[in-house]
Structures are given as C-alpha cells and as structure tokens.
C-alpha cells in the first residue's frame, strides 16, 4: 500500500481513471459489434449508417489515447471494406 498522502491519492485516481477507460473501451467494442452485426444482416444502407456512428466513437476513443490511432484506422478500414463488399 502507498505510504505517503500523495501516493494514496494517485492510487485512488488511478483506479478511477482505470474504470473510466474500461467503460470507454467497452463502448468501442459495442460500436464495432453493432457495425459487424449490421454488415452480417446484409442491408447496405443500414450498415452504412451504423458505420458512420461507429467511426465517431472509434475516433473519439483514439483521440483520448485509449487505443492507438493505427488500431482505430485498422478497425475503420476493415469495417469499410466489409460494407463495400456487400455490393
């Protein structure tokens, strides 16, 4: 356990920040799952609208350094390619 007051405070802040980051990461995963589900349903217009919402969430989480910007780009690219493949 932390010995100094400031170390105790930092430990408390770290736990709070960890919980916040966990919820953001969960939002990211949910957005990606929704987009994949819409793509698997086969409706291109619905998939595109869900994709646009997902891109906003992915970008905001990458801006907050919860995930790396290249990982965000990779997710967006793969979702976009899957939508284009719907035809």
N, CA, C and O atoms as a CHARMM CRD file, in Angstrom:
* protein
*
  348
    1    1 UNK  N      0.84600  -1.19500   0.00000 PROA 1      0.00000
    2    1 UNK  CA     0.00000   0.00000   0.00000 PROA 1      0.00000
    3    1 UNK  C      0.87900   1.24200   0.00000 PROA 1      0.00000
    4    1 UNK  O      2.02600   1.20800   0.44600 PROA 1      0.00000
    5    2 UNK  N      0.32400   2.33700  -0.50700 PROA 2      0.00000
    6    2 UNK  CA     1.06300   3.59600  -0.59500 PROA 2      0.00000
    7    2 UNK  C      1.32000   4.16100   0.80300 PROA 2      0.00000
    8    2 UNK  O      0.47300   4.07100   1.69200 PROA 2      0.00000
    9    3 UNK  N      2.51300   4.74600   0.97400 PROA 3      0.00000
   10    3 UNK  CA     2.89700   5.26800   2.27900 PROA 3      0.00000
   11    3 UNK  C      2.59100   6.75000   2.45000 PROA 3      0.00000
   12    3 UNK  O      2.21900   7.18900   3.53800 PROA 3      0.00000
   13    4 UNK  N      2.74700   7.51900   1.37700 PROA 4      0.00000
   14    4 UNK  CA     2.54100   8.96500   1.50300 PROA 4      0.00000
   15    4 UNK  C      1.13200   9.34200   1.08700 PROA 4      0.00000
   16    4 UNK  O      0.42600   8.57300   0.43400 PROA 4      0.00000
   17    5 UNK  N      0.74100  10.54400   1.48300 PROA 5      0.00000
   18    5 UNK  CA    -0.59500  11.03600   1.14200 PROA 5      0.00000
   19    5 UNK  C     -0.74300  11.14300  -0.36700 PROA 5      0.00000
   20    5 UNK  O     -1.75700  10.72600  -0.92700 PROA 5      0.00000
   21    6 UNK  N      0.27200  11.70500  -1.03000 PROA 6      0.00000
   22    6 UNK  CA     0.15600  11.88500  -2.47300 PROA 6      0.00000
   23    6 UNK  C      0.14000  10.55300  -3.21100 PROA 6      0.00000
   24    6 UNK  O     -0.51200  10.43000  -4.24800 PROA 6      0.00000
   25    7 UNK  N      0.85000   9.55000  -2.68800 PROA 7      0.00000
   26    7 UNK  CA     0.83200   8.23400  -3.31700 PROA 7      0.00000
   27    7 UNK  C     -0.53600   7.57500  -3.15200 PROA 7      0.00000
   28    7 UNK  O     -1.01800   6.89900  -4.06100 PROA 7      0.00000
   29    8 UNK  N     -1.16300   7.77700  -1.98400 PROA 8      0.00000
   30    8 UNK  CA    -2.51700   7.25100  -1.77900 PROA 8      0.00000
   31    8 UNK  C     -3.49500   7.92000  -2.74200 PROA 8      0.00000
   32    8 UNK  O     -4.36100   7.26500  -3.32300 PROA 8      0.00000
   33    9 UNK  N     -3.34300   9.22500  -2.89900 PROA 9      0.00000
   34    9 UNK  CA    -4.23100   9.96600  -3.80300 PROA 9      0.00000
   35    9 UNK  C     -4.04400   9.48500  -5.24600 PROA 9      0.00000
   36    9 UNK  O     -5.02400   9.28900  -5.96500 PROA 9      0.00000
   37   10 UNK  N     -2.79300   9.29400  -5.66900 PROA 10     0.00000
   38   10 UNK  CA    -2.53600   8.82700  -7.03000 PROA 10     0.00000
   39   10 UNK  C     -3.11300   7.42900  -7.24000 PROA 10     0.00000
   40   10 UNK  O     -3.62100   7.13000  -8.32100 PROA 10     0.00000
   41   11 UNK  N     -3.04100   6.58300  -6.24000 PROA 11     0.00000
   42   11 UNK  CA    -3.59900   5.23200  -6.35500 PROA 11     0.00000
   43   11 UNK  C     -5.11300   5.29600  -6.52600 PROA 11     0.00000
   44   11 UNK  O     -5.69700   4.55500  -7.31700 PROA 11     0.00000
   45   12 UNK  N     -5.73500   6.19800  -5.76600 PROA 12     0.00000
   46   12 UNK  CA    -7.18600   6.36400  -5.86900 PROA 12     0.00000
   47   12 UNK  C     -7.57300   6.91100  -7.24700 PROA 12     0.00000
   48   12 UNK  O     -8.54300   6.45900  -7.85600 PROA 12     0.00000
   49   13 UNK  N     -6.80400   7.88300  -7.72500 PROA 13     0.00000
   50   13 UNK  CA    -7.07200   8.46500  -9.03800 PROA 13     0.00000
   51   13 UNK  C     -6.86200   7.43400 -10.14400 PROA 13     0.00000
   52   13 UNK  O     -7.60600   7.40300 -11.12400 PROA 13     0.00000
   53   14 UNK  N     -5.84300   6.59100  -9.98000 PROA 14     0.00000
   54   14 UNK  CA    -5.56000   5.57200 -10.98600 PROA 14     0.00000
   55   14 UNK  C     -6.71700   4.58400 -11.10600 PROA 14     0.00000
   56   14 UNK  O     -7.07200   4.17300 -12.21100 PROA 14     0.00000
   57   15 UNK  N     -7.30000   4.20400  -9.98000 PROA 15     0.00000
   58   15 UNK  CA    -8.44700   3.29600 -10.01200 PROA 15     0.00000
   59   15 UNK  C     -9.64200   3.92600 -10.71600 PROA 15     0.00000
   60   15 UNK  O    -10.33400   3.27700 -11.50100 PROA 15     0.00000
   61   16 UNK  N     -9.86900   5.18900 -10.42100 PROA 16     0.00000
   62   16 UNK  CA   -10.98800   5.90300 -11.04000 PROA 16     0.00000
   63   16 UNK  C    -10.77300   6.02800 -12.55100 PROA 16     0.00000
   64   16 UNK  O    -11.70200   5.81800 -13.33100 PROA 16     0.00000
   65   17 UNK  N     -9.55500   6.36900 -12.96000 PROA 17     0.00000
   66   17 UNK  CA    -9.23400   6.50500 -14.38100 PROA 17     0.00000
   67   17 UNK  C     -9.32000   5.16600 -15.09700 PROA 17     0.00000
   68   17 UNK  O     -9.75800   5.09500 -16.24500 PROA 17     0.00000
   69   18 UNK  N     -8.90000   4.10200 -14.41400 PROA 18     0.00000
   70   18 UNK  CA    -8.96700   2.76300 -14.99900 PROA 18     0.00000
   71   18 UNK  C    -10.41000   2.36700 -15.29000 PROA 18     0.00000
   72   18 UNK  O    -10.70900   1.79800 -16.34000 PROA 18     0.00000
   73   19 UNK  N    -11.29900   2.67300 -14.35100 PROA 19     0.00000
   74   19 UNK  CA   -12.72000   2.36100 -14.55100 PROA 19     0.00000
   75   19 UNK  C    -13.29000   3.16100 -15.71500 PROA 19     0.00000
   76   19 UNK  O    -14.08800   2.64300 -16.49600 PROA 19     0.00000
   77   20 UNK  N    -12.88300   4.41700 -15.82900 PROA 20     0.00000
   78   20 UNK  CA   -13.36300   5.26700 -16.92300 PROA 20     0.00000
   79   20 UNK  C    -12.86700   4.73100 -18.26500 PROA 20     0.00000
   80   20 UNK  O    -13.63700   4.63000 -19.22000 PROA 20     0.00000
   81   21 UNK  N    -11.58700   4.39100 -18.33400 PROA 21     0.00000
   82   21 UNK  CA   -11.02200   3.85000 -19.57500 PROA 21     0.00000
   83   21 UNK  C    -11.68300   2.52800 -19.93600 PROA 21     0.00000
   84   21 UNK  O    -11.90100   2.24300 -21.11400 PROA 21     0.00000
   85   22 UNK  N    -12.00300   1.72300 -18.93100 PROA 22     0.00000
   86   22 UNK  CA   -12.66400   0.44000 -19.16700 PROA 22     0.00000
   87   22 UNK  C    -14.03200   0.64900 -19.81400 PROA 22     0.00000
   88   22 UNK  O    -14.40700  -0.07900 -20.73400 PROA 22     0.00000
   89   23 UNK  N    -14.77300   1.64200 -19.33200 PROA 23     0.00000
   90   23 UNK  CA   -16.09500   1.90600 -19.90700 PROA 23     0.00000
   91   23 UNK  C    -15.97900   2.42400 -21.33500 PROA 23     0.00000
   92   23 UNK  O    -16.80400   2.08900 -22.18500 PROA 23     0.00000
   93   24 UNK  N    -14.95800   3.24200 -21.60600 PROA 24     0.00000
   94   24 UNK  CA   -14.76100   3.73900 -22.97100 PROA 24     0.00000
   95   24 UNK  C    -14.39300   2.59700 -23.91600 PROA 24     0.00000
   96   24 UNK  O    -14.88700   2.52700 -25.04200 PROA 24     0.00000
   97   25 UNK  N    -13.52200   1.70400 -23.44600 PROA 25     0.00000
   98   25 UNK  CA   -13.12600   0.56400 -24.26800 PROA 25     0.00000
   99   25 UNK  C    -14.32600  -0.33700 -24.54100 PROA 25     0.00000
  100   25 UNK  O    -14.44200  -0.92200 -25.61800 PROA 25     0.00000
  101   26 UNK  N    -15.21200  -0.44300 -23.56100 PROA 26     0.00000
  102   26 UNK  CA   -16.42600  -1.22700 -23.73300 PROA 26     0.00000
  103   26 UNK  C    -17.33400  -0.59400 -24.79500 PROA 26     0.00000
  104   26 UNK  O    -17.92500  -1.29900 -25.61300 PROA 26     0.00000
  105   27 UNK  N    -17.43900   0.73500 -24.77600 PROA 27     0.00000
  106   27 UNK  CA   -18.21100   1.45600 -25.80300 PROA 27     0.00000
  107   27 UNK  C    -17.65900   1.18800 -27.18900 PROA 27     0.00000
  108   27 UNK  O    -18.41500   1.01100 -28.14400 PROA 27     0.00000
  109   28 UNK  N    -16.33600   1.16000 -27.29700 PROA 28     0.00000
  110   28 UNK  CA   -15.68100   0.88800 -28.57300 PROA 28     0.00000
  111   28 UNK  C    -16.06100  -0.49600 -29.08400 PROA 28     0.00000
  112   28 UNK  O    -16.45500  -0.65700 -30.23900 PROA 28     0.00000
  113   29 UNK  N    -15.93800  -1.48600 -28.21600 PROA 29     0.00000
  114   29 UNK  CA   -16.24500  -2.86000 -28.62500 PROA 29     0.00000
  115   29 UNK  C    -17.70800  -3.00400 -29.02500 PROA 29     0.00000
  116   29 UNK  O    -18.02500  -3.70900 -29.98300 PROA 29     0.00000
  117   30 UNK  N    -18.58800  -2.34500 -28.30300 PROA 30     0.00000
  118   30 UNK  CA   -20.01300  -2.40600 -28.62500 PROA 30     0.00000
  119   30 UNK  C    -20.28500  -1.78800 -29.99400 PROA 30     0.00000
  120   30 UNK  O    -21.06200  -2.33000 -30.78000 PROA 30     0.00000
  121   31 UNK  N    -19.64700  -0.65600 -30.27700 PROA 31     0.00000
  122   31 UNK  CA   -19.84600   0.01600 -31.56800 PROA 31     0.00000
  123   31 UNK  C    -19.37400  -0.87700 -32.71300 PROA 31     0.00000
  124   31 UNK  O    -20.03000  -0.95800 -33.75100 PROA 31     0.00000
  125   32 UNK  N    -18.24000  -1.54500 -32.52700 PROA 32     0.00000
  126   32 UNK  CA   -17.71300  -2.42900 -33.57300 PROA 32     0.00000
  127   32 UNK  C    -18.63200  -3.63400 -33.77100 PROA 32     0.00000
  128   32 UNK  O    -18.87300  -4.06100 -34.90000 PROA 32     0.00000
  129   33 UNK  N    -19.14300  -4.18100 -32.65800 PROA 33     0.00000
  130   33 UNK  CA   -20.06000  -5.32200 -32.76400 PROA 33     0.00000
  131   33 UNK  C    -21.34800  -4.93500 -33.47200 PROA 33     0.00000
  132   33 UNK  O    -21.87000  -5.71100 -34.27200 PROA 33     0.00000
  133   34 UNK  N    -21.87100  -3.73300 -33.18800 PROA 34     0.00000
  134   34 UNK  CA   -23.08800  -3.27500 -33.86400 PROA 34     0.00000
  135   34 UNK  C    -22.86100  -3.15600 -35.36400 PROA 34     0.00000
  136   34 UNK  O    -23.71300  -3.55000 -36.16000 PROA 34     0.00000
  137   35 UNK  N    -21.70700  -2.60900 -35.74600 PROA 35     0.00000
  138   35 UNK  CA   -21.39800  -2.45000 -37.16300 PROA 35     0.00000
  139   35 UNK  C    -21.27100  -3.81100 -37.83500 PROA 35     0.00000
  140   35 UNK  O    -21.78500  -4.01400 -38.93500 PROA 35     0.00000
  141   36 UNK  N    -20.59100  -4.73900 -37.18000 PROA 36     0.00000
  142   36 UNK  CA   -20.44400  -6.08300 -37.75800 PROA 36     0.00000
  143   36 UNK  C    -21.79700  -6.78000 -37.89200 PROA 36     0.00000
  144   36 UNK  O    -22.05000  -7.47700 -38.87500 PROA 36     0.00000
  145   37 UNK  N    -22.65900  -6.58800 -36.90100 PROA 37     0.00000
  146   37 UNK  CA   -23.98800  -7.20800 -36.95200 PROA 37     0.00000
  147   37 UNK  C    -24.79500  -6.63800 -38.11400 PROA 37     0.00000
  148   37 UNK  O    -25.49900  -7.37400 -38.80600 PROA 37     0.00000
  149   38 UNK  N    -24.69300  -5.32900 -38.32800 PROA 38     0.00000
  150   38 UNK  CA   -25.41900  -4.69800 -39.43300 PROA 38     0.00000
  151   38 UNK  C    -24.87900  -5.18700 -40.77500 PROA 38     0.00000
  152   38 UNK  O    -25.64100  -5.36600 -41.72500 PROA 38     0.00000
  153   39 UNK  N    -23.57900  -5.40100 -40.85200 PROA 39     0.00000
  154   39 UNK  CA   -22.98100  -5.90300 -42.09400 PROA 39     0.00000
  155   39 UNK  C    -23.44700  -7.33500 -42.35500 PROA 39     0.00000
  156   39 UNK  O    -23.78300  -7.68900 -43.48600 PROA 39     0.00000
  157   40 UNK  N    -23.46600  -8.15200 -41.30900 PROA 40     0.00000
  158   40 UNK  CA   -23.88900  -9.54500 -41.47400 PROA 40     0.00000
  159   40 UNK  C    -25.36900  -9.66200 -41.82300 PROA 40     0.00000
  160   40 UNK  O    -25.79300 -10.64000 -42.43900 PROA 40     0.00000
  161   41 UNK  N    -26.15700  -8.65500 -41.42600 PROA 41     0.00000
  162   41 UNK  CA   -27.57600  -8.65700 -41.77600 PROA 41     0.00000
  163   41 UNK  C    -27.76500  -8.46900 -43.27300 PROA 41     0.00000
  164   41 UNK  O    -28.77400  -8.89700 -43.83200 PROA 41     0.00000
  165   42 UNK  N    -26.79000  -7.82400 -43.92900 PROA 42     0.00000
  166   42 UNK  CA   -26.83400  -7.71600 -45.38400 PROA 42     0.00000
  167   42 UNK  C    -27.45700  -6.44600 -45.92700 PROA 42     0.00000
  168   42 UNK  O    -27.46400  -6.24100 -47.14100 PROA 42     0.00000
  169   43 UNK  N    -27.97600  -5.59300 -45.07100 PROA 43     0.00000
  170   43 UNK  CA   -28.58900  -4.34600 -45.53100 PROA 43     0.00000
  171   43 UNK  C    -27.51100  -3.26600 -45.60300 PROA 43     0.00000
  172   43 UNK  O    -27.02000  -2.79400 -44.57700 PROA 43     0.00000
  173   44 UNK  N    -27.14800  -2.88000 -46.83800 PROA 44     0.00000
  174   44 UNK  CA   -26.02100  -1.96500 -47.01700 PROA 44     0.00000
  175   44 UNK  C    -26.30500  -0.57400 -46.45700 PROA 44     0.00000
  176   44 UNK  O    -25.42800   0.02200 -45.83300 PROA 44     0.00000
  177   45 UNK  N    -27.50100  -0.04600 -46.66400 PROA 45     0.00000
  178   45 UNK  CA   -27.79600   1.30900 -46.18200 PROA 45     0.00000
  179   45 UNK  C    -27.80500   1.36400 -44.65500 PROA 45     0.00000
  180   45 UNK  O    -27.30900   2.32100 -44.06000 PROA 45     0.00000
  181   46 UNK  N    -28.36500   0.34100 -44.02900 PROA 46     0.00000
  182   46 UNK  CA   -28.35800   0.29500 -42.56500 PROA 46     0.00000
  183   46 UNK  C    -26.93600   0.14400 -42.04200 PROA 46     0.00000
  184   46 UNK  O    -26.56200   0.75800 -41.04300 PROA 46     0.00000
  185   47 UNK  N    -26.15600  -0.67100 -42.72100 PROA 47     0.00000
  186   47 UNK  CA   -24.76500  -0.87800 -42.30800 PROA 47     0.00000
  187   47 UNK  C    -23.96700   0.41100 -42.42100 PROA 47     0.00000
  188   47 UNK  O    -23.12200   0.69500 -41.57300 PROA 47     0.00000
  189   48 UNK  N    -24.23100   1.19300 -43.46300 PROA 48     0.00000
  190   48 UNK  CA   -23.51000   2.45700 -43.64400 PROA 48     0.00000
  191   48 UNK  C    -23.85100   3.45300 -42.54200 PROA 48     0.00000
  192   48 UNK  O    -22.97200   4.16300 -42.05300 PROA 48     0.00000
  193   49 UNK  N    -25.11600   3.50900 -42.15100 PROA 49     0.00000
  194   49 UNK  CA   -25.49500   4.44800 -41.09300 PROA 49     0.00000
  195   49 UNK  C    -24.89600   4.04200 -39.74300 PROA 49     0.00000
  196   49 UNK  O    -24.44400   4.89600 -38.98000 PROA 49     0.00000
  197   50 UNK  N    -24.89300   2.74900 -39.45500 PROA 50     0.00000
  198   50 UNK  CA   -24.28000   2.26600 -38.21400 PROA 50     0.00000
  199   50 UNK  C    -22.77200   2.49100 -38.26400 PROA 50     0.00000
  200   50 UNK  O    -22.15800   2.81800 -37.24900 PROA 50     0.00000
  201   51 UNK  N    -22.17300   2.31600 -39.44100 PROA 51     0.00000
  202   51 UNK  CA   -20.74200   2.53800 -39.61100 PROA 51     0.00000
  203   51 UNK  C    -20.36900   3.98700 -39.30700 PROA 51     0.00000
  204   51 UNK  O    -19.36100   4.24300 -38.64800 PROA 51     0.00000
  205   52 UNK  N    -21.17100   4.93100 -39.78100 PROA 52     0.00000
  206   52 UNK  CA   -20.88800   6.35500 -39.52500 PROA 52     0.00000
  207   52 UNK  C    -20.91200   6.65600 -38.03100 PROA 52     0.00000
  208   52 UNK  O    -20.07500   7.41400 -37.54100 PROA 52     0.00000
  209   53 UNK  N    -21.85300   6.07600 -37.30800 PROA 53     0.00000
  210   53 UNK  CA   -21.89800   6.26300 -35.85700 PROA 53     0.00000
  211   53 UNK  C    -20.66700   5.63600 -35.19600 PROA 53     0.00000
  212   53 UNK  O    -20.07300   6.21600 -34.28700 PROA 53     0.00000
  213   54 UNK  N    -20.30000   4.45700 -35.66200 PROA 54     0.00000
  214   54 UNK  CA   -19.16200   3.74500 -35.08600 PROA 54     0.00000
  215   54 UNK  C    -17.86100   4.50400 -35.30400 PROA 54     0.00000
  216   54 UNK  O    -16.99900   4.52900 -34.42600 PROA 54     0.00000
  217   55 UNK  N    -17.71700   5.12100 -36.47000 PROA 55     0.00000
  218   55 UNK  CA   -16.49100   5.87000 -36.77300 PROA 55     0.00000
  219   55 UNK  C    -16.30600   7.01500 -35.78500 PROA 55     0.00000
  220   55 UNK  O    -15.18800   7.27900 -35.34400 PROA 55     0.00000
  221   56 UNK  N    -17.39100   7.69200 -35.43700 PROA 56     0.00000
  222   56 UNK  CA   -17.29700   8.77200 -34.46200 PROA 56     0.00000
  223   56 UNK  C    -16.81500   8.28200 -33.10800 PROA 56     0.00000
  224   56 UNK  O    -15.98200   8.92100 -32.46500 PROA 56     0.00000
  225   57 UNK  N    -17.34200   7.15400 -32.68300 PROA 57     0.00000
  226   57 UNK  CA   -16.94300   6.57600 -31.39200 PROA 57     0.00000
  227   57 UNK  C    -15.48500   6.12100 -31.44300 PROA 57     0.00000
  228   57 UNK  O    -14.71300   6.38000 -30.52000 PROA 57     0.00000
  229   58 UNK  N    -15.11600   5.44200 -32.53000 PROA 58     0.00000
  230   58 UNK  CA   -13.74000   4.95200 -32.66600 PROA 58     0.00000
  231   58 UNK  C    -12.75700   6.11800 -32.65000 PROA 58     0.00000
  232   58 UNK  O    -11.73600   6.06400 -31.96500 PROA 58     0.00000
  233   59 UNK  N    -13.06300   7.16500 -33.40100 PROA 59     0.00000
  234   59 UNK  CA   -12.16000   8.32300 -33.45500 PROA 59     0.00000
  235   59 UNK  C    -12.03400   9.02000 -32.10700 PROA 59     0.00000
  236   59 UNK  O    -10.93700   9.41700 -31.71300 PROA 59     0.00000
  237   60 UNK  N    -13.14300   9.16800 -31.40100 PROA 60     0.00000
  238   60 UNK  CA   -13.08500   9.86900 -30.11100 PROA 60     0.00000
  239   60 UNK  C    -12.26200   9.07400 -29.10100 PROA 60     0.00000
  240   60 UNK  O    -11.54700   9.65800 -28.28700 PROA 60     0.00000
  241   61 UNK  N    -12.36000   7.75500 -29.14900 PROA 61     0.00000
  242   61 UNK  CA   -11.59400   6.93000 -28.21400 PROA 61     0.00000
  243   61 UNK  C    -10.11200   6.91500 -28.59100 PROA 61     0.00000
  244   61 UNK  O     -9.24900   6.84400 -27.71600 PROA 61     0.00000
  245   62 UNK  N     -9.81900   6.98100 -29.88500 PROA 62     0.00000
  246   62 UNK  CA    -8.41700   7.07300 -30.31100 PROA 62     0.00000
  247   62 UNK  C     -7.82900   8.43100 -29.92100 PROA 62     0.00000
  248   62 UNK  O     -6.65800   8.51400 -29.55000 PROA 62     0.00000
  249   63 UNK  N     -8.62800   9.48800 -30.00300 PROA 63     0.00000
  250   63 UNK  CA    -8.15700  10.82100 -29.61200 PROA 63     0.00000
  251   63 UNK  C     -7.81300  10.88300 -28.13100 PROA 63     0.00000
  252   63 UNK  O     -6.94300  11.65300 -27.72500 PROA 63     0.00000
  253   64 UNK  N     -8.48500  10.08200 -27.33400 PROA 64     0.00000
  254   64 UNK  CA    -8.23500  10.06200 -25.88900 PROA 64     0.00000
  255   64 UNK  C     -7.11600   9.09300 -25.51200 PROA 64     0.00000
  256   64 UNK  O     -6.84800   8.87700 -24.33000 PROA 64     0.00000
  257   65 UNK  N     -6.45800   8.50600 -26.53400 PROA 65     0.00000
  258   65 UNK  CA    -5.34900   7.56200 -26.33800 PROA 65     0.00000
  259   65 UNK  C     -5.75300   6.31300 -25.55800 PROA 65     0.00000
  260   65 UNK  O     -4.92600   5.71500 -24.87000 PROA 65     0.00000
  261   66 UNK  N     -7.01300   5.92100 -25.66300 PROA 66     0.00000
  262   66 UNK  CA    -7.44200   4.65600 -25.07500 PROA 66     0.00000
  263   66 UNK  C     -6.94700   3.51400 -25.97000 PROA 66     0.00000
  264   66 UNK  O     -6.51900   2.46700 -25.48200 PROA 66     0.00000
  265   67 UNK  N     -7.01500   3.73600 -27.29300 PROA 67     0.00000
  266   67 UNK  CA    -6.40400   2.82100 -28.25300 PROA 67     0.00000
  267   67 UNK  C     -5.50100   3.65000 -29.16000 PROA 67     0.00000
  268   67 UNK  O     -5.64700   4.86900 -29.24100 PROA 67     0.00000
  269   68 UNK  N     -4.58600   2.99800 -29.82800 PROA 68     0.00000
  270   68 UNK  CA    -3.65900   3.68600 -30.73200 PROA 68     0.00000
  271   68 UNK  C     -4.39400   4.12000 -31.99400 PROA 68     0.00000
  272   68 UNK  O     -5.35300   3.47300 -32.41700 PROA 68     0.00000
  273   69 UNK  N     -3.94400   5.20800 -32.58700 PROA 69     0.00000
  274   69 UNK  CA    -4.60900   5.72600 -33.78100 PROA 69     0.00000
  275   69 UNK  C     -4.55100   4.74600 -34.94200 PROA 69     0.00000
  276   69 UNK  O     -5.46900   4.70400 -35.76100 PROA 69     0.00000
  277   70 UNK  N     -3.48300   3.95500 -35.02300 PROA 70     0.00000
  278   70 UNK  CA    -3.39200   2.97000 -36.10400 PROA 70     0.00000
  279   70 UNK  C     -4.38900   1.83300 -35.90400 PROA 70     0.00000
  280   70 UNK  O     -4.91400   1.28500 -36.87300 PROA 70     0.00000
  281   71 UNK  N     -4.64500   1.48300 -34.65800 PROA 71     0.00000
  282   71 UNK  CA    -5.65000   0.44900 -34.38000 PROA 71     0.00000
  283   71 UNK  C     -7.03200   0.95600 -34.77000 PROA 71     0.00000
  284   71 UNK  O     -7.84300   0.21000 -35.31900 PROA 71     0.00000
  285   72 UNK  N     -7.29300   2.21900 -34.48400 PROA 72     0.00000
  286   72 UNK  CA    -8.57300   2.81800 -34.86700 PROA 72     0.00000
  287   72 UNK  C     -8.72000   2.80900 -36.38300 PROA 72     0.00000
  288   72 UNK  O     -9.78200   2.47000 -36.90500 PROA 72     0.00000
  289   73 UNK  N     -7.65700   3.18100 -37.08900 PROA 73     0.00000
  290   73 UNK  CA    -7.68500   3.19500 -38.54600 PROA 73     0.00000
  291   73 UNK  C     -7.91100   1.79900 -39.10800 PROA 73     0.00000
  292   73 UNK  O     -8.62000   1.62500 -40.09900 PROA 73     0.00000
  293   74 UNK  N     -7.30100   0.80600 -38.46700 PROA 74     0.00000
  294   74 UNK  CA    -7.46100  -0.57700 -38.91800 PROA 74     0.00000
  295   74 UNK  C     -8.90400  -1.04500 -38.76400 PROA 74     0.00000
  296   74 UNK  O     -9.45000  -1.68700 -39.66100 PROA 74     0.00000
  297   75 UNK  N     -9.53000  -0.72100 -37.61400 PROA 75     0.00000
  298   75 UNK  CA   -10.93700  -1.09400 -37.41200 PROA 75     0.00000
  299   75 UNK  C    -11.82700  -0.42800 -38.45700 PROA 75     0.00000
  300   75 UNK  O    -12.68200  -1.07800 -39.05800 PROA 75     0.00000
  301   76 UNK  N    -11.62300   0.86100 -38.66900 PROA 76     0.00000
  302   76 UNK  CA   -12.45500   1.59100 -39.63300 PROA 76     0.00000
  303   76 UNK  C    -12.27000   1.04300 -41.04500 PROA 76     0.00000
  304   76 UNK  O    -13.23600   0.90400 -41.79600 PROA 76     0.00000
  305   77 UNK  N    -11.03400   0.73400 -41.39900 PROA 77     0.00000
  306   77 UNK  CA   -10.74000   0.22000 -42.72600 PROA 77     0.00000
  307   77 UNK  C    -11.40400  -1.13100 -42.96500 PROA 77     0.00000
  308   77 UNK  O    -11.97600  -1.37000 -44.02800 PROA 77     0.00000
  309   78 UNK  N    -11.32500  -2.00200 -41.98200 PROA 78     0.00000
  310   78 UNK  CA   -11.91600  -3.33600 -42.13700 PROA 78     0.00000
  311   78 UNK  C    -13.43400  -3.27600 -42.21400 PROA 78     0.00000
  312   78 UNK  O    -14.05100  -4.00100 -42.99600 PROA 78     0.00000
  313   79 UNK  N    -14.03500  -2.41200 -41.40300 PROA 79     0.00000
  314   79 UNK  CA   -15.49400  -2.26500 -41.45600 PROA 79     0.00000
  315   79 UNK  C    -15.91600  -1.68900 -42.80300 PROA 79     0.00000
  316   79 UNK  O    -16.88500  -2.14700 -43.40700 PROA 79     0.00000
  317   80 UNK  N    -15.18100  -0.68100 -43.26700 PROA 80     0.00000
  318   80 UNK  CA   -15.49100  -0.05100 -44.54800 PROA 80     0.00000
  319   80 UNK  C    -15.37800  -1.04800 -45.69800 PROA 80     0.00000
  320   80 UNK  O    -16.22700  -1.08300 -46.58800 PROA 80     0.00000
  321   81 UNK  N    -14.33400  -1.84500 -45.66900 PROA 81     0.00000
  322   81 UNK  CA   -14.14300  -2.84600 -46.72200 PROA 81     0.00000
  323   81 UNK  C    -15.26400  -3.88200 -46.71000 PROA 81     0.00000
  324   81 UNK  O    -15.71100  -4.33200 -47.76500 PROA 81     0.00000
  325   82 UNK  N    -15.71400  -4.25600 -45.52300 PROA 82     0.00000
  326   82 UNK  CA   -16.80900  -5.22500 -45.41500 PROA 82     0.00000
  327   82 UNK  C    -18.11100  -4.63600 -45.96000 PROA 82     0.00000
  328   82 UNK  O    -18.90400  -5.34700 -46.57700 PROA 82     0.00000
  329   83 UNK  N    -18.33000  -3.34700 -45.73500 PROA 83     0.00000
  330   83 UNK  CA   -19.54100  -2.70400 -46.25700 PROA 83     0.00000
  331   83 UNK  C    -19.47000  -2.62000 -47.77700 PROA 83     0.00000
  332   83 UNK  O    -20.46300  -2.87500 -48.45800 PROA 83     0.00000
  333   84 UNK  N    -18.30700  -2.26600 -48.31100 PROA 84     0.00000
  334   84 UNK  CA   -18.15400  -2.18400 -49.76700 PROA 84     0.00000
  335   84 UNK  C    -18.34900  -3.55100 -50.41400 PROA 84     0.00000
  336   84 UNK  O    -18.84600  -3.63500 -51.53700 PROA 84     0.00000
  337   85 UNK  N    -17.97000  -4.61100 -49.73200 PROA 85     0.00000
  338   85 UNK  CA   -18.10300  -5.96000 -50.27400 PROA 85     0.00000
  339   85 UNK  C    -19.56600  -6.41700 -50.33700 PROA 85     0.00000
  340   85 UNK  O    -19.89000  -7.38900 -51.01900 PROA 85     0.00000
  341   86 UNK  N    -20.45400  -5.69900 -49.61100 PROA 86     0.00000
  342   86 UNK  CA   -21.87000  -6.06500 -49.66000 PROA 86     0.00000
  343   86 UNK  C    -22.43800  -5.87400 -51.06600 PROA 86     0.00000
  344   86 UNK  O    -23.36500  -6.57500 -51.47200 PROA 86     0.00000
  345   87 UNK  N    -21.87600  -4.92800 -51.79400 PROA 87     0.00000
  346   87 UNK  CA   -22.20500  -4.85000 -53.17400 PROA 87     0.00000
  347   87 UNK  C    -23.20800  -3.92800 -53.65500 PROA 87     0.00000
  348   87 UNK  O    -23.47700  -3.87900 -54.85500 PROA 87     0.00000
